[in-house]
Amino acid sequence: MNDTGTNQPDGAAGNGQTKEPTVEIPTHEQEIVRLREECAALEQQLQRQLADAANVRRRTQQEFDEQKRRVLAGLTQELLPALDTFAMALMAFDQGNTDPKTLIEGVRMTRMLLTSALERHGLQEIKAEGLPFDPQRHEAVTTEAAAGVQEGHVVRVLQAGYLLGDRVVRYSRVVVAGPAPKS
């Protein structure tokens, strides 16, 4: 350097040339070390993210299982009175009370308890009799000619079907009115 206080090399002060800034180029070893450190940091970050995702999945599954247990416990509590009425009816029968009217009334009461408990949880019976056959809700078991029932309509229900919300839990098994017999 010269005495002029500039960053010009000796001999370049008088000719107006300035020294270009220099950039230190890292050696290959330094670049490899830097890239390895960056790679290790990214791997650690990935491992943390994977662990967080696994924890979220585990917590979500635990919450789902707990919610399912609570719903089943609530439904069970509502079904227990129906189970109790069955036990009382059987006990009455075993003790010699064979009055058919009493037994039938007990069965009706039990059915009412079961139906109301399931309805509170969203179960609905599929209405079918006299309505047009709907393959989305009905299962045709057979067809038969029926006076007063339009062809393609349900003559009678053999087994009730049920919906849970909008989802069919069980299709109604039905007899569908077919063409009238030819005479």
Secondary structure, DSSP 8 states (H G I E B T S, - for coil): --TTSSS--TT-TTTT-----------HHHHHHHHHHHHHHHHHHHHHHHHHHHHHHHHHHHHHHHHHHHHHHHHHHHHHHHHHHHHHHHHHHHTT---HHHHHHHHHHHHHHHHHHHHHTTEEE---TTSB--TTTEEEEEEE--TTS-TTBEEEEEE--EEETTEEEE-EEEEEE------
